[in-house]
Amino acid sequence: MKGVKEVKKVQVGGKKHLVLAEDAEIEKLLQRGLSLKRKIKDLDEELDSIQERLIEIARNRQKETTTVTLDGITARAVVTFRESYIVKDEVEDIKVPLGPLFEMFFEKKSEYKATPDFKKFMESDHALGIEAPEKVKADILKYVSVKETKPYLKMEEKTDGK
């Protein structure tokens, strides 16, 4: 005979439901998480408007410096204005006129990223026409490692009540 699972009452929207204990915990966690998410969204919006206004004030006070300090009585804000240059690939057109300065001013960077086909090859038994695919995979893993990213969790209100 199977063991009896614990059942709990949960009240949602004024209506009581009998559910398994773990499902009751899930409901409570979701409700608390969504409540916090709404509060954080409201606070983030308020913080953004405060920061935008402080940056606007700092921009008006900025002279020839990149950093502006805004002193209050109890706190201080330090605003650092940064800029970067976007270089188009066509910059090589001026390589000859600049001569050795070109290498001094510009550097070309490239990086390798794994494609979806790579993932399929590594995780499947399909050899893609390669003899001894296991050896090839082992050789590849000398240069490639798997980095686990934080799992994505999306919580949202149900709109249809189900």
TIRO-2110 file (N, C-alpha, C; in Angstrom, 1 decimal):
// TIRO-2110
0.8, -1.2, 0.0, N, 1, A
0.0, 0.0, 0.0, CA, 1, A
0.9, 1.2, 0.0, C, 1, A
0.6, 2.2, -0.9, N, 2, A
1.3, 3.4, -1.0, CA, 2, A
1.1, 4.3, 0.2, C, 2, A
2.1, 5.1, 0.6, N, 3, A
1.9, 6.0, 1.7, CA, 3, A
1.0, 7.2, 1.3, C, 3, A
0.3, 7.7, 2.3, N, 4, A
-0.6, 8.8, 2.1, CA, 4, A
0.3, 10.1, 2.1, C, 4, A
0.1, 10.9, 1.1, N, 5, A
0.8, 12.2, 1.1, CA, 5, A
0.1, 13.2, 1.9, C, 5, A
0.8, 14.1, 2.5, N, 6, A
0.2, 15.2, 3.3, CA, 6, A
-0.5, 16.2, 2.4, C, 6, A
-1.7, 16.5, 2.9, N, 7, A
-2.6, 17.5, 2.1, CA, 7, A
-2.7, 18.7, 3.0, C, 7, A
-2.7, 19.9, 2.4, N, 8, A
-2.8, 21.1, 3.1, CA, 8, A
-3.9, 22.0, 2.4, C, 8, A
-4.4, 22.9, 3.2, N, 9, A
-5.4, 23.9, 2.7, CA, 9, A
-4.6, 25.1, 2.3, C, 9, A
-4.9, 25.7, 1.1, N, 10, A
-4.3, 26.9, 0.6, CA, 10, A
-5.5, 27.8, 0.2, C, 10, A
-5.4, 29.1, 0.6, N, 11, A
-6.4, 30.0, 0.2, CA, 11, A
-5.8, 31.0, -0.8, C, 11, A
-6.5, 31.0, -2.0, N, 12, A
-6.1, 31.8, -3.1, CA, 12, A
-7.3, 32.6, -3.6, C, 12, A
-7.2, 33.9, -3.5, N, 13, A
-8.3, 34.8, -4.0, CA, 13, A
-9.6, 34.5, -3.2, C, 13, A
-9.5, 34.2, -1.9, N, 14, A
-10.6, 34.0, -1.1, CA, 14, A
-11.2, 32.6, -1.2, C, 14, A
-10.7, 31.8, -2.0, N, 15, A
-11.2, 30.4, -2.2, CA, 15, A
-10.2, 29.4, -1.6, C, 15, A
-10.7, 28.5, -0.9, N, 16, A
-9.8, 27.5, -0.3, CA, 16, A
-9.6, 26.3, -1.2, C, 16, A
-8.4, 25.8, -1.2, N, 17, A
-8.0, 24.6, -2.1, CA, 17, A
-7.3, 23.6, -1.2, C, 17, A
-7.6, 22.3, -1.5, N, 18, A
-6.9, 21.2, -0.8, CA, 18, A
-5.9, 20.7, -1.8, C, 18, A
-4.6, 20.8, -1.5, N, 19, A
-3.5, 20.4, -2.4, CA, 19, A
-2.5, 19.7, -1.6, C, 19, A
-1.6, 19.0, -2.3, N, 20, A
-0.4, 18.3, -1.7, CA, 20, A
0.4, 19.4, -1.0, C, 20, A
1.1, 19.0, 0.1, N, 21, A
1.9, 19.9, 0.9, CA, 21, A
2.9, 20.6, 0.0, C, 21, A
3.6, 19.9, -0.9, N, 22, A
4.6, 20.5, -1.7, CA, 22, A
4.0, 21.5, -2.7, C, 22, A
2.8, 21.2, -3.2, N, 23, A
2.1, 22.2, -4.1, CA, 23, A
1.7, 23.4, -3.3, C, 23, A
1.3, 23.2, -2.0, N, 24, A
1.0, 24.4, -1.2, CA, 24, A
2.2, 25.3, -1.0, C, 24, A
3.4, 24.6, -0.8, N, 25, A
4.6, 25.4, -0.7, CA, 25, A
4.9, 26.1, -2.0, C, 25, A
4.7, 25.5, -3.1, N, 26, A
5.0, 26.1, -4.4, CA, 26, A
4.1, 27.3, -4.6, C, 26, A
2.8, 27.2, -4.2, N, 27, A
1.9, 28.4, -4.3, CA, 27, A
2.4, 29.5, -3.5, C, 27, A
2.7, 29.2, -2.2, N, 28, A
3.2, 30.3, -1.3, CA, 28, A
4.5, 30.9, -1.8, C, 28, A
5.4, 30.1, -2.3, N, 29, A
6.6, 30.7, -2.9, CA, 29, A
6.4, 31.6, -4.1, C, 29, A
5.5, 31.1, -5.0, N, 30, A
5.2, 31.9, -6.1, CA, 30, A
4.5, 33.2, -5.8, C, 30, A
3.6, 33.2, -4.8, N, 31, A
2.9, 34.4, -4.4, CA, 31, A
3.8, 35.4, -3.8, C, 31, A
4.7, 34.9, -2.9, N, 32, A
5.7, 35.8, -2.3, CA, 32, A
6.7, 36.3, -3.3, C, 32, A
7.1, 35.4, -4.2, N, 33, A
8.1, 35.9, -5.3, CA, 33, A
7.5, 36.9, -6.2, C, 33, A
6.2, 36.7, -6.6, N, 34, A
5.6, 37.7, -7.4, CA, 34, A
5.4, 39.1, -6.7, C, 34, A
5.0, 39.0, -5.4, N, 35, A
4.9, 40.2, -4.6, CA, 35, A
6.2, 41.0, -4.5, C, 35, A
7.3, 40.2, -4.3, N, 36, A
8.6, 40.9, -4.2, CA, 36, A
9.0, 41.5, -5.6, C, 36, A
8.7, 40.7, -6.6, N, 37, A
9.0, 41.2, -8.0, CA, 37, A
8.3, 42.5, -8.3, C, 37, A
7.1, 42.6, -7.9, N, 38, A
6.3, 43.9, -8.2, CA, 38, A
7.0, 45.0, -7.4, C, 38, A
7.3, 44.8, -6.1, N, 39, A
7.9, 45.8, -5.3, CA, 39, A
9.3, 46.2, -5.8, C, 39, A
10.1, 45.2, -6.3, N, 40, A
11.4, 45.5, -6.8, CA, 40, A
11.2, 46.4, -8.1, C, 40, A
10.3, 46.0, -8.9, N, 41, A
10.0, 46.8, -10.2, CA, 41, A
9.7, 48.2, -9.9, C, 41, A
8.8, 48.4, -8.9, N, 42, A
8.4, 49.8, -8.5, CA, 42, A
9.7, 50.5, -7.9, C, 42, A
10.4, 49.9, -7.1, N, 43, A
11.6, 50.5, -6.5, CA, 43, A
12.7, 50.8, -7.6, C, 43, A
12.8, 49.9, -8.5, N, 44, A
13.8, 50.1, -9.6, CA, 44, A
13.4, 51.3, -10.5, C, 44, A
12.1, 51.5, -10.8, N, 45, A
11.7, 52.6, -11.5, CA, 45, A
11.9, 53.9, -10.8, C, 45, A
11.7, 53.9, -9.5, N, 46, A
11.9, 55.1, -8.7, CA, 46, A
13.4, 55.4, -8.6, C, 46, A
14.2, 54.4, -8.4, N, 47, A
15.7, 54.6, -8.4, CA, 47, A
16.2, 55.1, -9.7, C, 47, A
15.7, 54.6, -10.8, N, 48, A
16.1, 55.0, -12.1, CA, 48, A
15.8, 56.5, -12.3, C, 48, A
14.7, 57.0, -11.9, N, 49, A
14.3, 58.4, -12.0, CA, 49, A
15.2, 59.3, -11.2, C, 49, A
15.6, 58.8, -10.0, N, 50, A
16.5, 59.5, -9.1, CA, 50, A
17.8, 59.6, -9.7, C, 50, A
18.3, 58.5, -10.2, N, 51, A
19.7, 58.5, -10.8, CA, 51, A
19.7, 59.3, -12.1, C, 51, A
18.7, 59.3, -12.9, N, 52, A
18.6, 60.1, -14.1, CA, 52, A
18.7, 61.6, -13.7, C, 52, A
18.0, 62.0, -12.7, N, 53, A
18.0, 63.4, -12.2, CA, 53, A
19.4, 63.8, -11.7, C, 53, A
20.0, 62.9, -10.9, N, 54, A
21.4, 63.2, -10.4, CA, 54, A
22.4, 63.3, -11.6, C, 54, A
22.2, 62.5, -12.6, N, 55, A
23.1, 62.6, -13.7, CA, 55, A
22.9, 63.9, -14.5, C, 55, A
21.7, 64.3, -14.6, N, 56, A
21.3, 65.5, -15.3, CA, 56, A
22.0, 66.7, -14.6, C, 56, A
21.9, 66.7, -13.2, N, 57, A
22.5, 67.8, -12.4, CA, 57, A
24.0, 67.8, -12.6, C, 57, A
24.6, 66.6, -12.6, N, 58, A
26.0, 66.4, -12.7, CA, 58, A
26.5, 66.9, -14.1, C, 58, A
25.7, 66.6, -15.1, N, 59, A
26.0, 67.0, -16.5, CA, 59, A
26.0, 68.5, -16.6, C, 59, A
25.1, 69.2, -15.9, N, 60, A
25.0, 70.6, -15.9, CA, 60, A
26.2, 71.3, -15.2, C, 60, A
26.8, 70.5, -14.2, N, 61, A
27.9, 71.1, -13.4, CA, 61, A
29.3, 70.6, -14.0, C, 61, A
29.2, 69.7, -15.0, N, 62, A
30.5, 69.2, -15.5, CA, 62, A
31.2, 70.3, -16.3, C, 62, A
32.5, 70.4, -16.1, N, 63, A
33.3, 71.3, -16.8, CA, 63, A
34.2, 70.5, -17.7, C, 63, A
35.5, 70.5, -17.5, N, 64, A
36.4, 69.7, -18.3, CA, 64, A
36.7, 68.4, -17.7, C, 64, A
36.1, 68.0, -16.6, N, 65, A
36.4, 66.8, -15.9, CA, 65, A
35.5, 65.6, -16.4, C, 65, A
35.9, 64.4, -16.1, N, 66, A
35.0, 63.3, -16.4, CA, 66, A
34.2, 62.9, -15.2, C, 66, A
34.7, 63.3, -14.0, N, 67, A
34.0, 63.0, -12.7, CA, 67, A
33.4, 64.2, -12.1, C, 67, A
32.2, 64.1, -11.6, N, 68, A
31.5, 65.2, -10.9, CA, 68, A
31.0, 64.6, -9.6, C, 68, A
31.4, 65.3, -8.5, N, 69, A
30.9, 64.9, -7.2, CA, 69, A
29.8, 65.8, -6.7, C, 69, A
28.7, 65.2, -6.4, N, 70, A
27.5, 66.0, -5.9, CA, 70, A
27.4, 65.7, -4.4, C, 70, A
27.7, 66.7, -3.6, N, 71, A
27.7, 66.5, -2.1, CA, 71, A
26.4, 67.0, -1.5, C, 71, A
25.8, 66.1, -0.7, N, 72, A
24.7, 66.4, 0.1, CA, 72, A
25.1, 66.6, 1.5, C, 72, A
24.2, 66.7, 2.4, N, 73, A
24.5, 66.8, 3.8, CA, 73, A
24.9, 65.4, 4.4, C, 73, A
24.1, 64.4, 4.0, N, 74, A
24.3, 63.1, 4.6, CA, 74, A
24.9, 62.1, 3.6, C, 74, A
25.0, 62.5, 2.4, N, 75, A
25.5, 61.5, 1.4, CA, 75, A
26.1, 62.2, 0.2, C, 75, A
26.7, 61.5, -0.7, N, 76, A
27.4, 62.0, -1.8, CA, 76, A
27.2, 61.1, -3.0, C, 76, A
27.1, 61.7, -4.2, N, 77, A
27.0, 61.0, -5.4, CA, 77, A
28.2, 61.4, -6.3, C, 77, A
28.9, 60.4, -6.8, N, 78, A
30.0, 60.6, -7.7, CA, 78, A
29.6, 60.1, -9.1, C, 78, A
29.5, 61.0, -10.0, N, 79, A
29.1, 60.6, -11.4, CA, 79, A
30.3, 60.7, -12.3, C, 79, A
30.6, 59.5, -12.9, N, 80, A
31.7, 59.5, -13.8, CA, 80, A
31.2, 59.3, -15.2, C, 80, A
31.5, 60.3, -16.1, N, 81, A
31.1, 60.2, -17.5, CA, 81, A
32.1, 59.5, -18.3, C, 81, A
31.7, 58.5, -19.0, N, 82, A
32.6, 57.7, -19.8, CA, 82, A
32.2, 57.7, -21.2, C, 82, A
33.1, 57.5, -22.1, N, 83, A
32.8, 57.4, -23.5, CA, 83, A
33.7, 56.3, -24.1, C, 83, A
33.3, 55.7, -25.2, N, 84, A
34.1, 54.8, -25.9, CA, 84, A
34.0, 55.0, -27.4, C, 84, A
34.9, 54.6, -28.1, N, 85, A
34.9, 54.7, -29.5, CA, 85, A
34.5, 53.5, -30.2, C, 85, A
33.6, 53.6, -31.2, N, 86, A
33.2, 52.5, -32.0, CA, 86, A
33.9, 52.5, -33.3, C, 86, A
34.7, 51.5, -33.6, N, 87, A
35.5, 51.4, -34.7, CA, 87, A
34.9, 50.5, -35.8, C, 87, A
34.7, 51.0, -37.0, N, 88, A
34.2, 50.3, -38.1, CA, 88, A
35.3, 49.4, -38.7, C, 88, A
34.9, 48.3, -39.3, N, 89, A
35.9, 47.5, -40.0, CA, 89, A
36.6, 48.2, -41.1, C, 89, A
35.9, 49.2, -41.7, N, 90, A
36.5, 50.0, -42.8, CA, 90, A
37.7, 50.9, -42.3, C, 90, A
38.0, 50.9, -41.1, N, 91, A
39.1, 51.7, -40.6, CA, 91, A
40.4, 51.3, -41.2, C, 91, A
40.4, 50.0, -41.8, N, 92, A
41.6, 49.6, -42.4, CA, 92, A
42.0, 50.4, -43.7, C, 92, A
41.0, 51.2, -44.2, N, 93, A
41.2, 52.0, -45.3, CA, 93, A
42.3, 53.1, -45.0, C, 93, A
42.4, 53.5, -43.7, N, 94, A
43.4, 54.5, -43.4, CA, 94, A
44.7, 53.9, -42.8, C, 94, A
44.9, 52.6, -43.0, N, 95, A
46.0, 51.9, -42.5, CA, 95, A
47.3, 52.4, -43.1, C, 95, A
47.3, 52.6, -44.4, N, 96, A
48.5, 53.0, -45.1, CA, 96, A
48.9, 54.5, -44.7, C, 96, A
47.9, 55.4, -44.8, N, 97, A
48.3, 56.8, -44.5, CA, 97, A
48.8, 57.0, -43.0, C, 97, A
48.2, 56.2, -42.1, N, 98, A
48.7, 56.3, -40.7, CA, 98, A
50.0, 55.6, -40.4, C, 98, A
50.3, 54.6, -41.3, N, 99, A
51.6, 53.9, -41.1, CA, 99, A
51.7, 53.2, -39.7, C, 99, A
52.8, 53.3, -39.0, N, 100, A
52.9, 52.6, -37.8, CA, 100, A
52.0, 53.1, -36.7, C, 100, A
51.4, 54.2, -36.8, N, 101, A
50.4, 54.7, -35.9, CA, 101, A
49.2, 53.9, -35.9, C, 101, A
48.9, 53.3, -37.0, N, 102, A
47.6, 52.5, -37.1, CA, 102, A
47.6, 51.4, -36.1, C, 102, A
48.8, 50.7, -36.0, N, 103, A
48.9, 49.6, -35.0, CA, 103, A
48.9, 50.1, -33.6, C, 103, A
49.3, 51.3, -33.4, N, 104, A
49.4, 51.9, -32.1, CA, 104, A
48.0, 52.3, -31.6, C, 104, A
47.1, 52.8, -32.6, N, 105, A
45.8, 53.3, -32.3, CA, 105, A
44.7, 52.2, -32.3, C, 105, A
44.9, 51.2, -33.1, N, 106, A
43.8, 50.2, -33.3, CA, 106, A
44.3, 48.8, -33.1, C, 106, A
43.5, 47.9, -32.6, N, 107, A
43.8, 46.5, -32.5, CA, 107, A
42.6, 45.7, -32.9, C, 107, A
42.8, 44.6, -33.6, N, 108, A
41.6, 43.8, -34.0, CA, 108, A
41.5, 42.6, -33.1, C, 108, A
40.4, 42.4, -32.5, N, 109, A
40.1, 41.3, -31.6, CA, 109, A
39.1, 40.3, -32.2, C, 109, A
39.4, 39.1, -32.0, N, 110, A
38.4, 38.1, -32.4, CA, 110, A
38.3, 37.0, -31.3, C, 110, A
37.2, 36.4, -31.2, N, 111, A
37.0, 35.4, -30.3, CA, 111, A
36.2, 34.3, -30.9, C, 111, A
36.3, 33.1, -30.4, N, 112, A
35.6, 32.0, -30.9, CA, 112, A
34.4, 31.7, -29.9, C, 112, A
33.3, 31.4, -30.5, N, 113, A
32.1, 31.0, -29.7, CA, 113, A
31.6, 29.7, -30.4, C, 113, A
31.1, 28.8, -29.5, N, 114, A
30.5, 27.6, -30.0, CA, 114, A
29.2, 27.8, -30.7, C, 114, A
28.9, 27.1, -31.7, N, 115, A
27.7, 27.2, -32.5, CA, 115, A
26.7, 26.2, -32.0, C, 115, A
25.4, 26.3, -32.3, N, 116, A
24.4, 25.3, -32.0, CA, 116, A
24.8, 23.9, -32.6, C, 116, A
25.5, 23.9, -33.8, N, 117, A
25.9, 22.7, -34.4, CA, 117, A
27.0, 22.0, -33.5, C, 117, A
27.8, 22.8, -32.9, N, 118, A
28.9, 22.2, -32.0, CA, 118, A
28.2, 21.5, -30.9, C, 118, A
27.2, 22.1, -30.3, N, 119, A
26.5, 21.5, -29.1, CA, 119, A
25.8, 20.2, -29.6, C, 119, A
25.2, 20.2, -30.7, N, 120, A
24.6, 19.0, -31.2, CA, 120, A
25.6, 17.9, -31.4, C, 120, A
26.7, 18.2, -32.0, N, 121, A
27.8, 17.2, -32.2, CA, 121, A
28.3, 16.6, -30.9, C, 121, A
28.6, 17.5, -30.0, N, 122, A
29.1, 17.1, -28.7, CA, 122, A
28.2, 16.2, -27.9, C, 122, A
26.9, 16.5, -28.0, N, 123, A
25.9, 15.9, -27.1, CA, 123, A
25.2, 14.7, -27.8, C, 123, A
25.4, 14.5, -29.1, N, 124, A
24.7, 13.4, -29.8, CA, 124, A
25.7, 12.3, -30.2, C, 124, A
25.1, 11.2, -30.7, N, 125, A
25.9, 10.1, -31.2, CA, 125, A
26.3, 10.3, -32.7, C, 125, A
25.7, 11.4, -33.3, N, 126, A
26.0, 11.6, -34.8, CA, 126, A
27.4, 12.0, -35.0, C, 126, A
28.1, 11.3, -35.9, N, 127, A
29.5, 11.5, -36.1, CA, 127, A
29.8, 12.6, -37.1, C, 127, A
28.8, 13.0, -37.9, N, 128, A
28.9, 14.0, -39.0, CA, 128, A
30.0, 13.6, -40.0, C, 128, A
30.2, 12.3, -40.2, N, 129, A
31.2, 11.8, -41.1, CA, 129, A
32.6, 11.7, -40.6, C, 129, A
32.8, 12.0, -39.3, N, 130, A
34.1, 12.0, -38.8, CA, 130, A
34.4, 10.6, -38.3, C, 130, A
35.6, 10.1, -38.7, N, 131, A
36.0, 8.8, -38.1, CA, 131, A
36.5, 9.0, -36.7, C, 131, A
36.2, 8.1, -35.8, N, 132, A
36.6, 8.2, -34.4, CA, 132, A
36.1, 9.5, -33.8, C, 132, A
34.8, 9.7, -33.8, N, 133, A
34.3, 11.0, -33.2, CA, 133, A
34.6, 11.1, -31.7, C, 133, A
34.7, 10.1, -31.0, N, 134, A
34.9, 10.2, -29.5, CA, 134, A
36.3, 10.8, -29.3, C, 134, A
37.3, 10.4, -30.2, N, 135, A
38.6, 10.9, -30.0, CA, 135, A
38.6, 12.4, -30.4, C, 135, A
37.9, 12.8, -31.4, N, 136, A
37.8, 14.2, -31.8, CA, 136, A
37.1, 15.0, -30.7, C, 136, A
36.1, 14.5, -30.1, N, 137, A
35.4, 15.2, -29.0, CA, 137, A
36.4, 15.4, -27.9, C, 137, A
37.2, 14.3, -27.6, N, 138, A
38.1, 14.4, -26.5, CA, 138, A
39.2, 15.5, -26.8, C, 138, A
39.6, 15.5, -28.0, N, 139, A
40.6, 16.6, -28.4, CA, 139, A
40.0, 18.0, -28.3, C, 139, A
38.8, 18.1, -28.7, N, 140, A
38.1, 19.4, -28.6, CA, 140, A
38.0, 19.9, -27.2, C, 140, A
37.7, 18.9, -26.3, N, 141, A
37.5, 19.3, -24.9, CA, 141, A
38.8, 19.8, -24.2, C, 141, A
39.9, 19.6, -24.9, N, 142, A
41.2, 20.2, -24.3, CA, 142, A
41.1, 21.7, -24.5, C, 142, A
40.3, 22.2, -25.4, N, 143, A
40.2, 23.6, -25.7, CA, 143, A
38.9, 24.3, -25.3, C, 143, A
37.9, 23.5, -25.0, N, 144, A
36.6, 24.0, -24.8, CA, 144, A
36.1, 23.4, -23.5, C, 144, A
35.5, 24.2, -22.6, N, 145, A
34.9, 23.7, -21.4, CA, 145, A
33.5, 24.2, -21.3, C, 145, A
32.7, 23.6, -20.5, N, 146, A
31.3, 23.9, -20.3, CA, 146, A
31.2, 24.8, -19.1, C, 146, A
30.5, 25.9, -19.3, N, 147, A
30.3, 26.8, -18.1, CA, 147, A
28.8, 26.8, -17.9, C, 147, A
28.4, 26.4, -16.7, N, 148, A
27.0, 26.4, -16.4, CA, 148, A
26.6, 27.8, -16.1, C, 148, A
25.5, 28.3, -16.7, N, 149, A
25.0, 29.6, -16.4, CA, 149, A
23.9, 29.4, -15.4, C, 149, A
23.5, 30.5, -14.7, N, 150, A
22.5, 30.5, -13.7, CA, 150, A
21.2, 30.2, -14.4, C, 150, A
20.4, 29.2, -13.9, N, 151, A
19.1, 28.9, -14.5, CA, 151, A
18.2, 30.1, -14.6, C, 151, A
17.5, 30.2, -15.7, N, 152, A
16.5, 31.3, -15.8, CA, 152, A
15.2, 30.9, -15.2, C, 152, A
14.6, 31.7, -14.4, N, 153, A
13.4, 31.4, -13.8, CA, 153, A
12.4, 32.6, -14.0, C, 153, A
11.3, 32.3, -14.6, N, 154, A
10.4, 33.4, -14.9, CA, 154, A
9.1, 33.1, -14.1, C, 154, A
8.7, 34.1, -13.3, N, 155, A
7.5, 34.0, -12.5, CA, 155, A
6.5, 35.0, -13.1, C, 155, A
5.3, 34.6, -13.3, N, 156, A
4.3, 35.6, -13.8, CA, 156, A
3.0, 35.2, -13.2, C, 156, A
2.2, 36.3, -13.2, N, 157, A
0.8, 36.1, -12.8, CA, 157, A
0.0, 35.3, -13.8, C, 157, A
-0.9, 34.5, -13.4, N, 158, A
-1.8, 33.8, -14.3, CA, 158, A
-2.9, 34.7, -14.6, C, 158, A
-3.3, 34.9, -15.8, N, 159, A
-4.3, 35.8, -16.1, CA, 159, A
-5.7, 35.2, -16.3, C, 159, A
-5.7, 33.8, -16.5, N, 160, A
-7.0, 33.2, -16.7, CA, 160, A
-7.5, 32.5, -15.5, C, 160, A
-6.8, 32.7, -14.4, N, 161, A
-7.2, 32.1, -13.1, CA, 161, A
-6.9, 30.6, -12.9, C, 161, A
-6.3, 30.0, -13.9, N, 162, A
-6.0, 28.6, -13.8, CA, 162, A
-4.6, 28.3, -13.3, C, 162, A
END
